[in-house]
Amino acid sequence: MNEQLYIDGAWRKPVSGQTIPVVCPSDGKEFARIARGTAGDVDAAVAAARRAYEGPWGKTTALERGRLMMKVGVKIAEHAEELAQLEARDTGKPLKQARADMVAAARYFEFYGAASDKVHGEVIPFLAGYTVMVKHDPRGVTGHIIPWNYPAQMFGRTLAPALACGNATVLKPAEEACLTVLRITELVHEVGFPPGVVNVVTGYGEEAGAALASHPGIDFIAFTGSPGVGTLIQKASAEHHRACVLELGGKSPQIVFEDAPFETALPVVVNAIVQNAGQTCSAGSRVLVQRSVYDRFMGMLAERFARLRVGTHDMDLDCGPLISAVQRDRVQGFVQAARKEGVPVLAEAQLAPNLPAGGYYAAPVLFGNVPPTHTLAREEVFGPVLSAIPFEDEADAVRIANGTPFGLAAGIWTRDGTRQLRVANAMRCGQVFVNGYGAGGGIELPFGGIKRSGHGREKGLEAMREFSVVKTIVINHG
């Protein structure tokens, strides 16, 4: 079904009759094609979603919705290895990462399937003779535009809460990597959702994505991607006076105080920037280290960095290739500019020997003594590049950590309990981890940012609030 779109419960060819090549980042070779959906296909998908929402899906109980979603979770778990192999080849990520992604993808449907009948309203005390009820209604038809870095996870992360709330959906995955999205859509079809509840239109962002973002038949839109495209999404939403959730990346710090548990922190700090080749919105791309222990900690960190190995997805090493030649060149541009400006390189990982010449490889690089105002310390590289910044004291750490246009996540490493709370409360971001970073998908944990990292929340029960609207019913019964 790679070369077809899923609309109204059936697979169909795109209006354009055209396809888009799918390239494996490990060797740069085409190995599949996907349909090139355009505005006409988006129109058909939105119309199908509207019919479903106003028809059978709108009459489906929360319990029934939940049972369908739980079945999707089971299907994903049953096909986890097949999906992981496909995701690894499509994105270039090591197999171990792809396998972890499938666990998380299944968990989204399990979590929200179980939560679908637990969105309760309330009764508000009011005037004598009145009963006031507050309930949570679906938005209606929701649009979803997801990125290429975690296709399977993002499918679950954005669709599951929307479906749990009773919305009908239209999803546009990234053209660079969406084969697992299409395969999971096949599994969704097998489960038996009514036609039109889930629609998937593949295609280029400037065609299918733009058509979905600006479509007047969409009641709410969820987008994960770059700040630039997020601005376009928000403008399109404003044209139709509709709400949106935007998750737009970050420049997340990990703050290492002098009393930090070094042996615990070191592998986590490394993994937080190397995971998925640094192509993660919440990547820990800055490490702030107290000056009194800076040399010692950085020596240990550099040693670990130098031992990292980069290879093809099926080598299953520490790091795979970047998603595309464009992304590789962008990351290398940051690295080359920093080298030219004299920013010290403390360590660099090694590429495995005899890698395919056409692959999009970039070795992880650790830069030291990066000025807080430098581009490396302020802009999202979206690659395996870690910037180390020394700080003097707690106040200095907070100032540097908050001193970027982003505000998505942060990590704090210290044994001092009072400092943990002070610094966590001082962080201007959406998630803070203390003596850890990341949470294996963190399905239950509300996720999102402030400032240039976007607004609104995904994951956890907060996501269900985003995909629903509050309705107040006032009854005068005398």
C-alpha positions, 0 to 999 in steps of 0.5 A, spaced: 500 500 500 506 504 499 503 508 493 496 509 495 493 513 500 488 511 505 481 515 505 474 513 507 476 506 509 480 504 503 486 505 499 486 509 493 491 512 488 492 519 489 489 524 484 496 526 481 497 519 479 504 521 481 509 518 487 515 520 491 521 516 492 523 513 498 530 513 500 534 509 505 539 514 509 544 508 510 546 508 503 542 513 499 538 508 495 531 508 493 527 502 495 520 504 495 515 509 493 509 513 496 503 516 493 504 524 492 497 526 495 495 533 493 489 538 495 484 534 492 486 528 496 486 532 502 479 535 500 476 527 500 480 525 506 477 531 510 470 530 507 470 523 509 472 524 516 466 529 517 461 524 514 464 519 519 464 524 525 457 526 524 455 519 522 457 512 525 463 515 529 459 520 533 455 515 535 460 510 538 461 510 545 467 511 549 468 504 551 467 502 544 472 507 542 477 504 547 476 497 545 478 499 538 484 503 540 487 497 545 486 492 539 491 497 535 496 497 541 496 489 540 496 489 533 503 493 533 506 489 539 504 483 534 508 486 528 513 490 532 519 486 529 517 487 522 515 495 524 522 496 527 525 493 521 521 497 516 522 504 521 530 503 521 531 502 514 526 508 512 529 513 517 536 510 518 536 509 526 539 503 529 535 497 530 535 498 538 532 505 537 526 502 532 524 497 537 524 501 543 519 506 538 515 500 537 514 499 544 512 506 545 507 506 539 503 500 542 503 504 548 500 510 546 494 506 543 494 502 550 494 508 554 489 512 551 484 506 549 484 505 557 483 513 558 477 514 553 471 512 557 475 516 563 474 523 561 469 526 566 465 532 566 463 536 573 457 539 576 458 546 578 453 549 584 449 555 581 443 559 583 437 555 586 433 552 581 439 551 576 443 545 575 450 546 571 453 541 567 460 541 564 462 536 559 468 535 554 466 534 547 470 532 541 473 538 537 470 534 530 475 533 525 482 534 527 488 535 522 495 532 524 502 533 521 508 529 523 515 529 522 520 524 520 524 523 526 519 518 529 514 516 524 511 510 528 511 514 535 508 520 532 502 516 529 500 514 536 502 520 539 498 525 535 492 520 533 491 516 539 488 522 544 484 525 538 481 518 537 480 517 544 476 523 545 471 522 539 474 526 533 475 523 526 482 525 523 486 526 517 494 525 518 499 527 513 506 524 515 513 527 513 515 525 505 522 523 508 519 517 512 512 514 513 513 507 511 511 505 518 505 510 518 502 506 512 503 499 515 500 501 522 494 504 518 493 497 515 493 494 522 488 500 524 484 498 518 484 490 520 481 492 527 475 495 524 474 503 525 468 506 521 470 508 514 473 515 515 475 515 522 482 515 520 485 518 513 492 518 511 495 522 505 502 522 504 505 527 499 510 533 500 509 538 505 508 544 501 502 541 497 499 536 501 501 539 508 499 546 506 492 544 503 491 540 510 493 546 514 489 551 511 483 547 509 476 550 512 473 543 514 479 542 519 476 544 526 483 543 530 490 542 528 496 538 531 503 540 528 510 537 530 516 540 526 520 546 525 519 553 528 518 556 521 513 551 518 509 552 525 509 559 524 505 558 517 501 553 521 499 558 526 497 563 521 493 558 517 489 556 523 488 564 525 485 564 518 479 560 520 479 562 528 481 555 530 486 552 535 492 548 534 498 545 538 505 546 536 511 542 538 517 546 535 523 543 537 528 545 543 535 547 545 535 543 551 540 544 557 542 538 562 545 542 568 551 538 572 552 541 578 559 539 582 555 534 587 552 531 581 552 523 580 557 523 575 557 515 573 549 516 573 549 522 569 555 521 563 551 515 559 544 519 560 548 525 557 551 522 551 545 518 550 540 524 550 544 527 544 546 521 540 539 518 540 536 518 533 543 521 531 540 527 535 534 528 531 530 529 537 526 535 539 528 534 546 535 532 545 539 534 550 544 539 546 547 543 551 551 540 557 552 546 562 557 544 567 559 547 574 566 550 573 569 547 579 568 540 576 568 542 569 575 539 567 574 533 570 567 531 568 568 534 561 574 529 561 570 523 562 565 525 557 570 526 552 572 519 553 565 516 552 564 520 546 570 518 543 568 511 544 561 512 540 561 508 533 556 510 527 554 505 522 548 503 518 541 502 521 542 494 521 549 495 524 545 497 530 551 501 533 550 507 537 548 512 532 546 511 525 546 516 519 542 523 518 535 522 515 537 526 508 543 529 504 540 536 506 540 534 513 547 532 513 549 538 510 545 542 515 549 539 521 555 539 517 555 547 516 554 548 524 560 544 525 564 547 520 562 554 522 564 552 529 571 549 527 573 555 523 571 560 529 575 556 533 570 553 538 574 547 541 573 540 539 573 535 545 571 529 542 569 526 536 566 519 534 568 514 529 565 512 523 565 504 522 569 502 516 567 501 509 560 505 510 556 505 504 558 511 500 551 514 499 549 514 506 548 521 510 553 520 516 555 525 521 560 523 526 557 526 533 562 532 536 563 534 543 564 542 543 567 545 549 567 552 552 562 554 548 560 561 549 552 562 551 551 567 545 554 562 540 550 559 534 551 552 537 548 554 544 542 558 541 540 554 535 537 547 534 542 543 530 538 537 530 544 533 529 549 529 534 552 535 536 553 537 543 555 544 546 559 544 553 558 550 557 561 552 564 557 556 569 559 559 576 554 558 580 546 556 581 544 563 578 549 563 573 546 556 571 539 558 571 541 564 566 544 560 561 539 555 561 534 560 560 538 564 555 535 561 548 529 562 544 527 555 546 523 552 552 522 545 551 525 540 556 531 541 561 535 536 566 538 537 572 543 533 576 545 534 583 544 531 590 541 537 593 534 536 594 533 543 595 537 545 589 533 540 585 526 544 587 529 551 586 532 550 579 526 546 576 522 551 578 526 556 575 526 553 568 522 556 563 520 550 559 515 544 559 519 538 562 524 538 567 528 531 569 532 531 575 537 526 576 535 523 569 533 525 562 527 522 558 522 517 560 522 511 555 517 515 551 514 518 557 507 517 554 503 519 561 507 525 561 505 532 558 509 534 553 510 541 550 514 547 550 514 555 551 517 560 547 519 558 540 518 551 542 511 552 541 504 551 545 499 546 547 501 539 550 501 532 547 502 526 551 498 524 558 491 526 559 493 533 557 493 531 550 486 529 551 484 536 554 487 539 547 483 535 543 476 536 546 472 542 548 469 544 554 461 545 553 457 548 559 450 546 560 445 550 564 438 547 566 433 552 569 428 547 572 425 551 577 
